[in-house]
Amino acid sequence: MLVKVYGSAVFGIEATTITVEVNIDKGIGYHLVGLPDNAVRESSYRISAALNNNNYKLPGKKIIINMAPADIRKEGASYDLTLAVGILAASAQIKSEHIDEYIIMGELSLDGSLQPIRGALPIAIKAREEGYKYLILPKENAKEAAIVDDLEVLGVENILEVIHHFNEDQKIEPTIVDTRAEFYKNIDFPEFDFSDVKGQESIKRCMEIAAAGGHNIILIGPPGSGKTMLAKRLPSILPPMTLHEALETTKIHSVVGKIKKEGLLYQRPFRSPHHTISNVALVGGGQYPKPGEISLSHNGVLFLDELPEFKRDVLEVMRQPLEDREVTISRAKFTVTYPSSFMLVASMNPSPSGFFNDPNSPMTSSPQEMQRYLSKVSGPLLDRIDIHIEVTPVPFAKLSEERKGESSVDIRKRVTASREIQSERFKDFENIHYNAQMSVKQIREFCKLSEESKTLLKTAMEKLNLSARAYDRILKVSRTIADLANSKDISPDHIAEAIQYRSLDRDGWLG
């Protein structure tokens, strides 16, 4: 008897439906074809044990299983349940009249219980697109998949539940999630708040501008000046994620198995990889490509602490994703593209000792050491960072103050108001939502300067010897400063403030 059941394979952040054809005939043997990897080949042992331990059996006949399309590599143990259901249906141990309405996925344990799988959300989206009515998968993934409407998601803990469901002994209750209600109920406030930060008013101002326009920022200062503390609080002033952003971010985290029982992600991601990270771990890739840290921080913040400690080639691979806001990984047989629209927040010491230009420090660095240290971060990468700001240590008088600083809630209101102005401005552009995403064409259209502003910028460009890219960055930042001030035009004051935020372009850093 021949039976067809359906599973799903995830490539990039998209799913592809896999047809599993099971044929049981006279003879003996178990033959699995269709480009399975070792984990899929080993499934026969897990399936046999799981069925035996639940009083069902693997037929003692010739079993031929084809996983189509045969040119796509099938990987992982998540096809166990698909294959097991196909074998049970083909051997008439379960009814198979409506089996073609289901996508079935799950990894079996030897006792028949199910382990969670990766990529449940992309699988659910594809199942709905292709008109399947039901999706059976492990209970731990049910809430994540149930985000998708017009699809009945059946979460199961054991293969027995699936057998009883198909034999109509006991139907599985579908998992129902009101996505919108859940989303708006769960927009909690992050645990870190700007009111904890003493002093550093100018840095908080910088952070507010960066959050309002989605600008990349680098903090330069000695150890203990509060760089990491400030960076960790940046997500708390970013506008809450929209439902579309939350779905997109959840999809990426689903592919790497980072979603557990909570379903939709409500908070913007904050990723802080260690400086020993490899370029593949940062941008994604591997033998079977997976998203890297820059994609996991999509719609959120990527924090690189002690930037010069990262390997230079690791930092250089970020240059293209920072511009294009996506990363494409090519292999001989396929190409995958991951979104990577993130805010880069970097921090670094001003010198190897960390105390450059500090008259009170006995530790100094020679010009050669300074040059070697700063040369680890390339000019083209720094050009892609809109805001450079020096962070100075907080004096004791400020640290011991009882008065709390401005809270993240208040700052977020101004940031959100600024983002609304930008959303209205870019409503006719498909992939542009805030100022940092502007291309040269939009900069020319929305960043028109008066003669006074042009003169000021021309003088700064000549004195600081700025590149053309730095010129565009200054215009973008000044546009954001104007939006925060609710000003339609960019004034000389806005330009002057934006020029201040190019510390690393100024002379004297190596002097």
JOCOR-V140108 format. One line per field, one symbol per residue. phi: phi as a letter, one per 20 degrees, with the letter a starting at -180 (. if undefined). A space follows every 50 residues. Layout:
phi: ???
This chain:
phi: .dcdcccbddcmdddcfdededcdcfocqccdcomeefffffggfffgff fgfcmcbfgeceddcdddffeefecnefegfgffffffffelecfcfdff eddcbreeefenfdefdemffgffffgfgenfeccdbggfefffffgfel beedecdbfgffffffemfbfeffedcegffffffefeeffecfffeeml ffffggfffgffdmefbcddafgneoffgfffefgfdffgffffffffff gffffemeedefmfedeffcdcfffefeffffeopogdgcfeffefegmc cdddelgffffgfffffegfgfeembcdddcgebcccdfbeceeddcbff bgfncfmefeefeccfgfffffffffdfggfffedfcdceddgefggffe fefeffefgffffffffffffffffdfedfdccbgfefegfffffddfdf fffffffffffffeleefffffffffffffffffeldfdeegfffffffg ecgfeefofde
